[in-house]
Amino acid sequence: NDANLISKSATYTFTLNKETNLYAKFEEKVPEHIFRVYFRTSEGSVDYSLGTMYSQGTISGSCVEGTDITVTAKPNKGYKFVGWCDGSYDGTVLSTSSTYTFTVVEDTYIYAKFV
């Protein structure tokens, strides 16, 4: 209950003129992480669970740890989607499905690979 909250500052100065009980209240901070999804705009586009992004071939955001992000690759005419890769276009293939959901538990970088 914050009904008797005196200060939200980590430092608080006061004068004691009677017996006083003070309590420090702490809340666990949920870690935030960044995520980036890269793709080559000449080869395709990517929709993701928070909207559609075409800007320079990068979706970038931050969210609290444990957030699920869903991305869907859409190849341009003449291209085929081949997989979601970890860390680089030639990284470990995470999924070959055009729709992929990942849980952000650390800073995350994935790439949509088209051929």
ABEGO torsion letter per residue (X at the ends): XAAABABABABBBBBBABBBBBBBBBBBBBBBBBBBBBBBAAAEBBBBAAEBBABGGBBBBBBBBGBBBBBBBBBBBGBBBAEBBBGBAABBBABABABBBBBBABBBBBBBBBX
